[in-house]
Amino acid sequence: MTTLNAIAAELDARQIANGGAGFSNDWAGFYDISDDEAARIAERADDLAGFETIWENETDWRDEVN
């Protein structure tokens, strides 16, 4: 398990390494998810790759839609 801040730092470093401006904790802009959803995914992920695997392949982390 890793923290959401650690995932954000990995994503920020990746964006900068690829010539981008960084991540800026824009979960909605990057992944179309809420901050709460991002936190639930990060609780289960070991790193950014794991975060993206969960985000792409699972749905139990989603906010409930009423």
All heavy atoms as a GROMACS GRO file, in nm:
protein
  514
    1MET      N    1   0.084  -0.118   0.000
    1MET     CA    2   0.000   0.000   0.000
    1MET      C    3   0.089   0.125   0.000
    1MET      O    4   0.194   0.127   0.061
    1MET     CB    5  -0.090   0.000   0.123
    1MET     CG    6  -0.179   0.121   0.130
    1MET     SD    7  -0.288   0.123   0.273
    1MET     CE    8  -0.180   0.190   0.396
    2THR      N    9   0.044   0.225  -0.068
    2THR     CA   10   0.116   0.351  -0.072
    2THR      C   11   0.018   0.466  -0.053
    2THR      O   12  -0.102   0.447  -0.061
    2THR     CB   13   0.195   0.364  -0.204
    2THR    OG1   14   0.283   0.474  -0.196
    2THR    CG2   15   0.103   0.382  -0.322
    3THR      N   16   0.070   0.582  -0.030
    3THR     CA   17  -0.018   0.696  -0.008
    3THR      C   18  -0.052   0.766  -0.138
    3THR      O   19   0.022   0.754  -0.237
    3THR     CB   20   0.047   0.798   0.087
    3THR    OG1   21   0.160   0.856   0.021
    3THR    CG2   22   0.087   0.734   0.218
    4LEU      N   23  -0.158   0.840  -0.136
    4LEU     CA   24  -0.197   0.918  -0.252
    4LEU      C   25  -0.088   1.020  -0.286
    4LEU      O   26  -0.060   1.043  -0.404
    4LEU     CB   27  -0.332   0.987  -0.226
    4LEU     CG   28  -0.397   1.054  -0.345
    4LEU    CD1   29  -0.419   0.957  -0.459
    4LEU    CD2   30  -0.530   1.116  -0.303
    5ASN      N   31  -0.025   1.077  -0.185
    5ASN     CA   32   0.083   1.172  -0.210
    5ASN      C   33   0.200   1.106  -0.282
    5ASN      O   34   0.263   1.168  -0.368
    5ASN     CB   35   0.131   1.235  -0.080
    5ASN     CG   36   0.031   1.333  -0.024
    5ASN    OD1   37  -0.053   1.387  -0.094
    5ASN    ND2   38   0.038   1.357   0.106
    6ALA      N   39   0.232   0.983  -0.247
    6ALA     CA   40   0.341   0.912  -0.314
    6ALA      C   41   0.306   0.885  -0.460
    6ALA      O   42   0.391   0.900  -0.548
    6ALA     CB   43   0.373   0.782  -0.241
    7ILE      N   44   0.183   0.848  -0.487
    7ILE     CA   45   0.138   0.826  -0.624
    7ILE      C   46   0.146   0.957  -0.702
    7ILE      O   47   0.194   0.961  -0.816
    7ILE     CB   48  -0.006   0.770  -0.628
    7ILE    CG1   49  -0.014   0.635  -0.558
    7ILE    CG2   50  -0.059   0.764  -0.771
    7ILE    CD1   51   0.053   0.521  -0.627
    8ALA      N   52   0.100   1.066  -0.642
    8ALA     CA   53   0.104   1.197  -0.708
    8ALA      C   54   0.248   1.237  -0.738
    8ALA      O   55   0.276   1.293  -0.846
    8ALA     CB   56   0.035   1.302  -0.621
    9ALA      N   57   0.340   1.209  -0.647
    9ALA     CA   58   0.480   1.243  -0.669
    9ALA      C   59   0.538   1.163  -0.786
    9ALA      O   60   0.613   1.217  -0.868
    9ALA     CB   61   0.562   1.218  -0.542
   10GLU      N   62   0.504   1.035  -0.795
   10GLU     CA   63   0.549   0.953  -0.908
   10GLU      C   64   0.494   1.006  -1.039
   10GLU      O   65   0.564   1.014  -1.140
   10GLU     CB   66   0.504   0.808  -0.892
   10GLU     CG   67   0.585   0.726  -0.797
   10GLU     CD   68   0.543   0.580  -0.804
   10GLU    OE1   69   0.578   0.514  -0.904
   10GLU    OE2   70   0.476   0.534  -0.710
   11LEU      N   71   0.366   1.042  -1.038
   11LEU     CA   72   0.303   1.093  -1.159
   11LEU      C   73   0.363   1.227  -1.198
   11LEU      O   74   0.388   1.253  -1.316
   11LEU     CB   75   0.152   1.106  -1.137
   11LEU     CG   76   0.067   1.144  -1.256
   11LEU    CD1   77   0.092   1.051  -1.374
   11LEU    CD2   78  -0.079   1.141  -1.219
   12ASP      N   79   0.390   1.312  -1.100
   12ASP     CA   80   0.453   1.441  -1.126
   12ASP      C   81   0.590   1.421  -1.190
   12ASP      O   82   0.622   1.486  -1.290
   12ASP     CB   83   0.464   1.519  -0.996
   12ASP     CG   84   0.500   1.663  -1.017
   12ASP    OD1   85   0.432   1.731  -1.097
   12ASP    OD2   86   0.597   1.711  -0.953
   13ALA      N   87   0.669   1.330  -1.135
   13ALA     CA   88   0.802   1.304  -1.189
   13ALA      C   89   0.794   1.251  -1.332
   13ALA      O   90   0.874   1.290  -1.418
   13ALA     CB   91   0.877   1.205  -1.099
   14ARG      N   92   0.698   1.163  -1.357
   14ARG     CA   93   0.682   1.109  -1.493
   14ARG      C   94   0.644   1.219  -1.592
   14ARG      O   95   0.698   1.226  -1.702
   14ARG     CB   96   0.576   0.998  -1.493
   14ARG     CG   97   0.560   0.935  -1.631
   14ARG     CD   98   0.468   0.816  -1.630
   14ARG     NE   99   0.330   0.861  -1.623
   14ARG     CZ  100   0.227   0.779  -1.611
   14ARG    NH1  101   0.246   0.649  -1.599
   14ARG    NH2  102   0.104   0.826  -1.608
   15GLN      N  103   0.551   1.305  -1.551
   15GLN     CA  104   0.510   1.414  -1.639
   15GLN      C  105   0.627   1.507  -1.672
   15GLN      O  106   0.645   1.546  -1.786
   15GLN     CB  107   0.396   1.494  -1.575
   15GLN     CG  108   0.265   1.419  -1.565
   15GLN     CD  109   0.212   1.379  -1.700
   15GLN    OE1  110   0.215   1.263  -1.738
   15GLN    NE2  111   0.164   1.475  -1.774
   16ILE      N  112   0.705   1.541  -1.571
   16ILE     CA  113   0.819   1.630  -1.592
   16ILE      C  114   0.925   1.563  -1.678
   16ILE      O  115   0.981   1.626  -1.770
   16ILE     CB  116   0.876   1.677  -1.457
   16ILE    CG1  117   0.774   1.771  -1.389
   16ILE    CG2  118   1.010   1.745  -1.474
   16ILE    CD1  119   0.805   1.804  -1.244
   17ALA      N  120   0.951   1.435  -1.654
   17ALA     CA  121   1.049   1.362  -1.734
   17ALA      C  122   1.009   1.355  -1.881
   17ALA      O  123   1.094   1.350  -1.970
   17ALA     CB  124   1.068   1.221  -1.678
   18ASN      N  125   0.878   1.358  -1.906
   18ASN     CA  126   0.827   1.354  -2.043
   18ASN      C  127   0.806   1.493  -2.101
   18ASN      O  128   0.741   1.509  -2.204
   18ASN     CB  129   0.696   1.275  -2.048
   18ASN     CG  130   0.718   1.127  -2.027
   18ASN    OD1  131   0.823   1.073  -2.061
   18ASN    ND2  132   0.621   1.059  -1.968
   19GLY      N  133   0.860   1.596  -2.034
   19GLY     CA  134   0.853   1.732  -2.086
   19GLY      C  135   0.728   1.808  -2.048
   19GLY      O  136   0.705   1.917  -2.097
   20GLY      N  137   0.647   1.751  -1.960
   20GLY     CA  138   0.524   1.816  -1.917
   20GLY      C  139   0.548   1.913  -1.803
   20GLY      O  140   0.660   1.928  -1.753
   21ALA      N  141   0.442   1.977  -1.761
   21ALA     CA  142   0.450   2.077  -1.655
   21ALA      C  143   0.431   2.018  -1.517
   21ALA      O  144   0.436   2.090  -1.419
   21ALA     CB  145   0.346   2.185  -1.680
   22GLY      N  146   0.407   1.891  -1.507
   22GLY     CA  147   0.383   1.829  -1.378
   22GLY      C  148   0.237   1.790  -1.363
   22GLY      O  149   0.155   1.812  -1.450
   23PHE      N  150   0.206   1.734  -1.250
   23PHE     CA  151   0.074   1.675  -1.228
   23PHE      C  152  -0.024   1.769  -1.159
   23PHE      O  153  -0.139   1.780  -1.199
   23PHE     CB  154   0.089   1.546  -1.147
   23PHE     CG  155  -0.041   1.486  -1.104
   23PHE    CD1  156  -0.137   1.452  -1.196
   23PHE    CD2  157  -0.067   1.465  -0.971
   23PHE    CE1  158  -0.258   1.397  -1.157
   23PHE    CE2  159  -0.186   1.410  -0.930
   23PHE     CZ  160  -0.281   1.376  -1.023
   24SER      N  161   0.016   1.835  -1.055
   24SER     CA  162  -0.068   1.932  -0.982
   24SER      C  163  -0.192   1.871  -0.918
   24SER      O  164  -0.293   1.938  -0.901
   24SER     CB  165  -0.110   2.047  -1.073
   24SER     OG  166   0.002   2.113  -1.125
   25ASN      N  167  -0.186   1.742  -0.884
   25ASN     CA  168  -0.298   1.674  -0.816
   25ASN      C  169  -0.431   1.689  -0.888
   25ASN      O  170  -0.536   1.701  -0.826
   25ASN     CB  171  -0.310   1.720  -0.671
   25ASN     CG  172  -0.194   1.673  -0.588
   25ASN    OD1  173  -0.141   1.566  -0.611
   25ASN    ND2  174  -0.154   1.753  -0.493
   26ASP      N  175  -0.428   1.685  -1.020
   26ASP     CA  176  -0.548   1.699  -1.102
   26ASP      C  177  -0.602   1.561  -1.138
   26ASP      O  178  -0.594   1.516  -1.252
   26ASP     CB  179  -0.517   1.780  -1.227
   26ASP     CG  180  -0.639   1.803  -1.314
   26ASP    OD1  181  -0.753   1.783  -1.266
   26ASP    OD2  182  -0.620   1.840  -1.432
   27TRP      N  183  -0.656   1.490  -1.038
   27TRP     CA  184  -0.707   1.355  -1.059
   27TRP      C  185  -0.819   1.354  -1.162
   27TRP      O  186  -0.826   1.264  -1.246
   27TRP     CB  187  -0.754   1.294  -0.927
   27TRP     CG  188  -0.642   1.286  -0.828
   27TRP    CD1  189  -0.626   1.365  -0.717
   27TRP    CD2  190  -0.529   1.200  -0.832
   27TRP    NE1  191  -0.509   1.331  -0.653
   27TRP    CE2  192  -0.448   1.231  -0.720
   27TRP    CE3  193  -0.488   1.100  -0.918
   27TRP    CZ2  194  -0.328   1.164  -0.694
   27TRP    CZ3  195  -0.369   1.033  -0.891
   27TRP    CH2  196  -0.292   1.065  -0.781
   28ALA      N  197  -0.906   1.453  -1.158
   28ALA     CA  198  -1.017   1.460  -1.253
   28ALA      C  199  -0.966   1.480  -1.395
   28ALA      O  200  -1.015   1.418  -1.489
   28ALA     CB  201  -1.114   1.571  -1.214
   29GLY      N  202  -0.867   1.564  -1.413
   29GLY     CA  203  -0.814   1.592  -1.545
   29GLY      C  204  -0.736   1.477  -1.605
   29GLY      O  205  -0.742   1.454  -1.726
   30PHE      N  206  -0.663   1.405  -1.523
   30PHE     CA  207  -0.581   1.294  -1.572
   30PHE      C  208  -0.658   1.164  -1.585
   30PHE      O  209  -0.638   1.088  -1.679
   30PHE     CB  210  -0.462   1.272  -1.479
   30PHE     CG  211  -0.341   1.352  -1.516
   30PHE    CD1  212  -0.338   1.489  -1.498
   30PHE    CD2  213  -0.230   1.291  -1.570
   30PHE    CE1  214  -0.227   1.564  -1.531
   30PHE    CE2  215  -0.119   1.363  -1.604
   30PHE     CZ  216  -0.116   1.500  -1.585
   31TYR      N  217  -0.743   1.135  -1.488
   31TYR     CA  218  -0.807   1.004  -1.483
   31TYR      C  219  -0.959   1.009  -1.480
   31TYR      O  220  -1.022   0.905  -1.474
   31TYR     CB  221  -0.759   0.928  -1.358
   31TYR     CG  222  -0.611   0.898  -1.359
   31TYR    CD1  223  -0.524   0.971  -1.280
   31TYR    CD2  224  -0.560   0.797  -1.439
   31TYR    CE1  225  -0.388   0.944  -1.280
   31TYR    CE2  226  -0.425   0.769  -1.440
   31TYR     CZ  227  -0.340   0.843  -1.360
   31TYR     OH  228  -0.206   0.816  -1.362
   32ASP      N  229  -1.017   1.127  -1.479
   32ASP     CA  230  -1.162   1.143  -1.470
   32ASP      C  231  -1.217   1.074  -1.345
   32ASP      O  232  -1.314   1.000  -1.351
   32ASP     CB  233  -1.231   1.092  -1.596
   32ASP     CG  234  -1.377   1.135  -1.604
   32ASP    OD1  235  -1.412   1.240  -1.547
   32ASP    OD2  236  -1.457   1.061  -1.665
   33ILE      N  237  -1.149   1.099  -1.232
   33ILE     CA  238  -1.191   1.043  -1.104
   33ILE      C  239  -1.187   1.152  -0.998
   33ILE      O  240  -1.118   1.253  -1.012
   33ILE     CB  241  -1.102   0.925  -1.060
   33ILE    CG1  242  -0.956   0.966  -1.044
   33ILE    CG2  243  -1.117   0.808  -1.157
   33ILE    CD1  244  -0.864   0.856  -0.994
   34SER      N  245  -1.261   1.130  -0.892
   34SER     CA  246  -1.263   1.226  -0.781
   34SER      C  247  -1.141   1.203  -0.691
   34SER      O  248  -1.073   1.101  -0.699
   34SER     CB  249  -1.390   1.209  -0.698
   34SER     OG  250  -1.387   1.086  -0.627
   35ASP      N  251  -1.114   1.299  -0.604
   35ASP     CA  252  -1.006   1.283  -0.507
   35ASP      C  253  -1.032   1.162  -0.417
   35ASP      O  254  -0.938   1.089  -0.383
   35ASP     CB  255  -0.993   1.408  -0.420
   35ASP     CG  256  -0.939   1.529  -0.497
   35ASP    OD1  257  -0.896   1.513  -0.613
   35ASP    OD2  258  -0.941   1.639  -0.440
   36ASP      N  259  -1.157   1.140  -0.379
   36ASP     CA  260  -1.191   1.024  -0.295
   36ASP      C  261  -1.166   0.893  -0.368
   36ASP      O  262  -1.115   0.797  -0.311
   36ASP     CB  263  -1.337   1.031  -0.249
   36ASP     CG  264  -1.362   1.140  -0.147
   36ASP    OD1  265  -1.266   1.186  -0.082
   36ASP    OD2  266  -1.479   1.179  -0.133
   37GLU      N  267  -1.203   0.888  -0.496
   37GLU     CA  268  -1.177   0.767  -0.574
   37GLU      C  269  -1.027   0.742  -0.586
   37GLU      O  270  -0.981   0.628  -0.572
   37GLU     CB  271  -1.240   0.780  -0.713
   37GLU     CG  272  -1.390   0.773  -0.711
   37GLU     CD  273  -1.453   0.805  -0.844
   37GLU    OE1  274  -1.403   0.895  -0.917
   37GLU    OE2  275  -1.554   0.741  -0.878
   38ALA      N  276  -0.951   0.848  -0.612
   38ALA     CA  277  -0.805   0.834  -0.621
   38ALA      C  278  -0.747   0.780  -0.491
   38ALA      O  279  -0.659   0.694  -0.492
   38ALA     CB  280  -0.742   0.968  -0.657
   39ALA      N  281  -0.797   0.829  -0.380
   39ALA     CA  282  -0.748   0.783  -0.250
   39ALA      C  283  -0.778   0.635  -0.229
   39ALA      O  284  -0.694   0.560  -0.177
   39ALA     CB  285  -0.809   0.866  -0.138
   40ARG      N  286  -0.897   0.591  -0.270
   40ARG     CA  287  -0.933   0.449  -0.255
   40ARG      C  288  -0.843   0.361  -0.340
   40ARG      O  289  -0.803   0.252  -0.299
   40ARG     CB  290  -1.079   0.427  -0.289
   40ARG     CG  291  -1.173   0.473  -0.179
   40ARG     CD  292  -1.313   0.421  -0.198
   40ARG     NE  293  -1.382   0.480  -0.312
   40ARG     CZ  294  -1.448   0.595  -0.307
   40ARG    NH1  295  -1.454   0.665  -0.196
   40ARG    NH2  296  -1.509   0.641  -0.414
   41ILE      N  297  -0.811   0.406  -0.461
   41ILE     CA  298  -0.721   0.328  -0.546
   41ILE      C  299  -0.582   0.323  -0.484
   41ILE      O  300  -0.520   0.217  -0.477
   41ILE     CB  301  -0.715   0.388  -0.688
   41ILE    CG1  302  -0.852   0.379  -0.757
   41ILE    CG2  303  -0.610   0.314  -0.772
   41ILE    CD1  304  -0.861   0.456  -0.887
   42ALA      N  305  -0.533   0.437  -0.439
   42ALA     CA  306  -0.397   0.445  -0.383
   42ALA      C  307  -0.382   0.355  -0.260
   42ALA      O  308  -0.274   0.301  -0.237
   42ALA     CB  309  -0.362   0.589  -0.347
   43GLU      N  310  -0.488   0.338  -0.184
   43GLU     CA  311  -0.483   0.251  -0.066
   43GLU      C  312  -0.447   0.108  -0.104
   43GLU      O  313  -0.390   0.034  -0.024
   43GLU     CB  314  -0.617   0.251   0.008
   43GLU     CG  315  -0.644   0.379   0.083
   43GLU     CD  316  -0.782   0.380   0.146
   43GLU    OE1  317  -0.861   0.284   0.127
   43GLU    OE2  318  -0.812   0.479   0.214
   44ARG      N  319  -0.480   0.068  -0.225
   44ARG     CA  320  -0.456  -0.069  -0.269
   44ARG      C  321  -0.333  -0.085  -0.358
   44ARG      O  322  -0.288  -0.197  -0.382
   44ARG     CB  323  -0.579  -0.119  -0.345
   44ARG     CG  324  -0.700  -0.125  -0.254
   44ARG     CD  325  -0.831  -0.152  -0.323
   44ARG     NE  326  -0.824  -0.241  -0.435
   44ARG     CZ  327  -0.919  -0.248  -0.529
   44ARG    NH1  328  -1.025  -0.170  -0.521
   44ARG    NH2  329  -0.908  -0.331  -0.629
   45ALA      N  330  -0.280   0.026  -0.409
   45ALA     CA  331  -0.170   0.019  -0.505
   45ALA      C  332  -0.034   0.026  -0.435
   45ALA      O  333  -0.021   0.087  -0.330
   45ALA     CB  334  -0.182   0.134  -0.604
   46ASP      N  335   0.065  -0.037  -0.496
   46ASP     CA  336   0.202  -0.032  -0.445
   46ASP      C  337   0.282   0.082  -0.507
   46ASP      O  338   0.382   0.124  -0.453
   46ASP     CB  339   0.275  -0.164  -0.472
   46ASP     CG  340   0.217  -0.278  -0.392
   46ASP    OD1  341   0.178  -0.254  -0.275
   46ASP    OD2  342   0.212  -0.390  -0.444
   47ASP      N  343   0.238   0.128  -0.624
   47ASP     CA  344   0.310   0.232  -0.695
   47ASP      C  345   0.219   0.287  -0.806
   47ASP      O  346   0.103   0.246  -0.817
   47ASP     CB  347   0.442   0.180  -0.753
   47ASP     CG  348   0.424   0.057  -0.841
   47ASP    OD1  349   0.311   0.030  -0.888
   47ASP    OD2  350   0.524  -0.014  -0.863
   48LEU      N  351   0.273   0.377  -0.888
   48LEU     CA  352   0.193   0.438  -0.994
   48LEU      C  353   0.144   0.334  -1.094
   48LEU      O  354   0.028   0.339  -1.137
   48LEU     CB  355   0.274   0.547  -1.065
   48LEU     CG  356   0.205   0.618  -1.181
   48LEU    CD1  357   0.072   0.680  -1.139
   48LEU    CD2  358   0.298   0.722  -1.243
   49ALA      N  359   0.228   0.239  -1.128
   49ALA     CA  360   0.187   0.134  -1.223
   49ALA      C  361   0.069   0.054  -1.166
   49ALA      O  362  -0.028   0.025  -1.236
   49ALA     CB  363   0.303   0.041  -1.256
   50GLY      N  364   0.076   0.022  -1.038
   50GLY     CA  365  -0.034  -0.049  -0.974
   50GLY      C  366  -0.160   0.036  -0.968
   50GLY      O  367  -0.271  -0.015  -0.988
   51PHE      N  368  -0.145   0.164  -0.941
   51PHE     CA  369  -0.258   0.256  -0.940
   51PHE      C  370  -0.328   0.254  -1.075
   51PHE      O  371  -0.450   0.239  -1.083
   51PHE     CB  372  -0.208   0.398  -0.909
   51PHE     CG  373  -0.316   0.503  -0.905
   51PHE    CD1  374  -0.373   0.540  -0.784
   51PHE    CD2  375  -0.357   0.566  -1.020
   51PHE    CE1  376  -0.472   0.637  -0.779
   51PHE    CE2  377  -0.456   0.664  -1.018
   51PHE     CZ  378  -0.513   0.699  -0.896
   52GLU      N  379  -0.250   0.265  -1.182
   52GLU     CA  380  -0.310   0.268  -1.315
   52GLU      C  381  -0.372   0.135  -1.354
   52GLU      O  382  -0.474   0.131  -1.421
   52GLU     CB  383  -0.207   0.315  -1.417
   52GLU     CG  384  -0.176   0.463  -1.396
   52GLU     CD  385  -0.075   0.521  -1.493
   52GLU    OE1  386   0.012   0.445  -1.543
   52GLU    OE2  387  -0.083   0.643  -1.518
   53THR      N  388  -0.315   0.026  -1.308
   53THR     CA  389  -0.373  -0.106  -1.335
   53THR      C  390  -0.509  -0.119  -1.268
   53THR      O  391  -0.605  -0.164  -1.330
   53THR     CB  392  -0.278  -0.217  -1.288
   53THR    OG1  393  -0.157  -0.210  -1.363
   53THR    CG2  394  -0.341  -0.355  -1.304
   54ILE      N  395  -0.517  -0.078  -1.142
   54ILE     CA  396  -0.646  -0.083  -1.071
   54ILE      C  397  -0.746   0.009  -1.138
   54ILE      O  398  -0.861  -0.028  -1.162
   54ILE     CB  399  -0.626  -0.046  -0.922
   54ILE    CG1  400  -0.543  -0.153  -0.852
   54ILE    CG2  401  -0.760  -0.026  -0.852
   54ILE    CD1  402  -0.491  -0.112  -0.715
   55TRP      N  403  -0.703   0.130  -1.171
   55TRP     CA  404  -0.791   0.229  -1.235
   55TRP      C  405  -0.847   0.176  -1.367
   55TRP      O  406  -0.965   0.192  -1.397
   55TRP     CB  407  -0.714   0.359  -1.256
   55TRP     CG  408  -0.785   0.460  -1.338
   55TRP    CD1  409  -0.892   0.535  -1.300
   55TRP    CD2  410  -0.753   0.499  -1.471
   55TRP    NE1  411  -0.930   0.618  -1.403
   55TRP    CE2  412  -0.845   0.598  -1.509
   55TRP    CE3  413  -0.655   0.461  -1.562
   55TRP    CZ2  414  -0.843   0.659  -1.633
   55TRP    CZ3  415  -0.653   0.521  -1.686
   55TRP    CH2  416  -0.746   0.619  -1.720
   56GLU      N  417  -0.763   0.108  -1.446
   56GLU     CA  418  -0.804   0.060  -1.577
   56GLU      C  419  -0.889  -0.066  -1.572
   56GLU      O  420  -0.970  -0.090  -1.661
   56GLU     CB  421  -0.681   0.031  -1.664
   56GLU     CG  422  -0.606   0.155  -1.705
   56GLU     CD  423  -0.476   0.123  -1.776
   56GLU    OE1  424  -0.430   0.006  -1.772
   56GLU    OE2  425  -0.419   0.216  -1.836
   57ASN      N  426  -0.870  -0.151  -1.470
   57ASN     CA  427  -0.927  -0.285  -1.475
   57ASN      C  428  -1.027  -0.319  -1.366
   57ASN      O  429  -1.083  -0.428  -1.368
   57ASN     CB  430  -0.813  -0.388  -1.469
   57ASN     CG  431  -0.722  -0.377  -1.588
   57ASN    OD1  432  -0.765  -0.389  -1.701
   57ASN    ND2  433  -0.595  -0.348  -1.564
   58GLU      N  434  -1.049  -0.230  -1.272
   58GLU     CA  435  -1.142  -0.260  -1.164
   58GLU      C  436  -1.241  -0.146  -1.149
   58GLU      O  437  -1.219  -0.037  -1.200
   58GLU     CB  438  -1.064  -0.284  -1.035
   58GLU     CG  439  -0.968  -0.400  -1.047
   58GLU     CD  440  -0.889  -0.427  -0.921
   58GLU    OE1  441  -0.941  -0.399  -0.812
   58GLU    OE2  442  -0.775  -0.476  -0.933
   59THR      N  443  -1.351  -0.171  -1.081
   59THR     CA  444  -1.453  -0.068  -1.066
   59THR      C  445  -1.501  -0.049  -0.923
   59THR      O  446  -1.577   0.045  -0.897
   59THR     CB  447  -1.576  -0.102  -1.153
   59THR    OG1  448  -1.630  -0.227  -1.110
   59THR    CG2  449  -1.542  -0.106  -1.300
   60ASP      N  450  -1.456  -0.132  -0.830
   60ASP     CA  451  -1.509  -0.123  -0.694
   60ASP      C  452  -1.462   0.000  -0.617
   60ASP      O  453  -1.509   0.028  -0.508
   60ASP     CB  454  -1.477  -0.250  -0.614
   60ASP     CG  455  -1.329  -0.277  -0.604
   60ASP    OD1  456  -1.251  -0.221  -0.682
   60ASP    OD2  457  -1.293  -0.359  -0.517
   61TRP      N  458  -1.372   0.078  -0.674
   61TRP     CA  459  -1.324   0.200  -0.611
   61TRP      C  460  -1.410   0.322  -0.645
   61TRP      O  461  -1.395   0.428  -0.589
   61TRP     CB  462  -1.179   0.229  -0.653
   61TRP     CG  463  -1.159   0.218  -0.802
   61TRP    CD1  464  -1.112   0.111  -0.870
   61TRP    CD2  465  -1.188   0.318  -0.900
   61TRP    NE1  466  -1.109   0.136  -1.005
   61TRP    CE2  467  -1.155   0.263  -1.026
   61TRP    CE3  468  -1.237   0.447  -0.896
   61TRP    CZ2  469  -1.172   0.335  -1.145
   61TRP    CZ3  470  -1.254   0.518  -1.014
   61TRP    CH2  471  -1.220   0.462  -1.137
   62ARG      N  472  -1.504   0.306  -0.738
   62ARG     CA  473  -1.584   0.420  -0.786
   62ARG      C  474  -1.679   0.473  -0.678
   62ARG      O  475  -1.728   0.399  -0.595
   62ARG     CB  476  -1.667   0.379  -0.907
   62ARG     CG  477  -1.583   0.346  -1.027
   62ARG     CD  478  -1.672   0.323  -1.149
   62ARG     NE  479  -1.596   0.278  -1.261
   62ARG     CZ  480  -1.534   0.358  -1.347
   62ARG    NH1  481  -1.542   0.488  -1.333
   62ARG    NH2  482  -1.466   0.308  -1.448
   63ASP      N  483  -1.703   0.605  -0.686
   63ASP     CA  484  -1.808   0.666  -0.603
   63ASP      C  485  -1.941   0.607  -0.645
   63ASP      O  486  -1.962   0.578  -0.763
   63ASP     CB  487  -1.812   0.818  -0.624
   63ASP     CG  488  -1.690   0.890  -0.568
   63ASP    OD1  489  -1.624   0.836  -0.480
   63ASP    OD2  490  -1.663   1.001  -0.616
   64GLU      N  491  -2.029   0.591  -0.550
   64GLU     CA  492  -2.163   0.542  -0.583
   64GLU      C  493  -2.240   0.652  -0.654
   64GLU      O  494  -2.233   0.768  -0.618
   64GLU     CB  495  -2.238   0.500  -0.456
   64GLU     CG  496  -2.180   0.375  -0.395
   64GLU     CD  497  -2.265   0.325  -0.280
   64GLU    OE1  498  -2.387   0.336  -0.287
   64GLU    OE2  499  -2.205   0.277  -0.185
   65VAL      N  500  -2.314   0.613  -0.755
   65VAL     CA  501  -2.398   0.706  -0.828
   65VAL      C  502  -2.542   0.686  -0.785
   65VAL      O  503  -2.594   0.574  -0.790
   65VAL     CB  504  -2.385   0.683  -0.980
   65VAL    CG1  505  -2.476   0.778  -1.056
   65VAL    CG2  506  -2.241   0.700  -1.025
   66ASN      N  507  -2.604   0.792  -0.740
   66ASN     CA  508  -2.745   0.783  -0.697
   66ASN      C  509  -2.838   0.822  -0.808
   66ASN      O  510  -2.817   0.902  -0.886
   66ASN     CB  511  -2.769   0.871  -0.576
   66ASN     CG  512  -2.689   0.822  -0.457
   66ASN    OD1  513  -2.675   0.701  -0.439
   66ASN    ND2  514  -2.639   0.912  -0.377
   0.00000   0.00000   0.00000
